[in-house]
């Protein structure tokens, strides 16, 4: 495992298309910003397999919606505690 130290506002790049920015460092958590292609699925590690199935269903619904309407569909947001 590669372990890096970063300060607020600093970034790291994964390959050519993924950019991770340290947005905020708090006492007990770090807030990260991730810029990546929209077709790349980004999940927290604690999500389980049934959560993946739900996300895949949302993607199918979004795809159908996009095909029926000639505008890009809003990207679904998932808020999980």
N, C-alpha and C positions, 0 to 999 in steps of 0.2 A: 504494500500500500504506500502510495506517495502522500506525504503529509506536508502541507504548505502553510506558511503564516501570511496572512493578508490583513491590511487595515481597511477601514471604511473608505469606499470609493475606489479601491484597487480592484483589478480584474484579473481573470485568467481565462485562457482560451483552450478549448478542447477541439482539436482538429481545425478545419477551416470554417465551420459553420456554427459553433457553439461558443458563446461568450458568457461567462459568469462574473457578476459584479457583486462585491460585498456592499450592500446598501446600508446596513446598520448593525452595529455590534452592541448588544446589551449585556446586562449582568449574567443572564442565564440562557440567552439565545442569540443567534446570528440570523439576520435577514439577508437573503440572497436574491438577486435578480438574474434571470436566465433568458438569454436571447438564443433561440434555436429555431430551426425550420418547423413550420406548423405541423408537418407530418410526423414529427418526432414525439413519441409519448414520453412524458416526464412525470414520474410518480415518486412520492415519498416511499421509502423502503418498508414502512410499517403497513402499507395497504396490502390487503389479502387478495387472493385469486378472484373471489366473487366481486370485489371492487373493480378488477380489470374487466370482467364481463359487463358490468354496468357501464363502464367508460366506453367499451367497444360498441355497446348499444347506442349510446349518445352519439358516437361518431357516425353510425349508420343513419340515425335520424337526421343528423346535420347534413350528411351527404344527400339524402333524399330531398330535404328541404332546399338545398342549394340547387339541385337539379330542377326542381319545380319552379323556383323563382330565379329570375335572371340577375340576382344580386348575391354577394357573399353572405352566408348565414352568420349571425353573431356567434362567437366562440363560446361554448358552454363553460361556465365557471363552477368549480367544485370547491365548496368550503367545508372542510372536515376538521373536527377538533382532535 
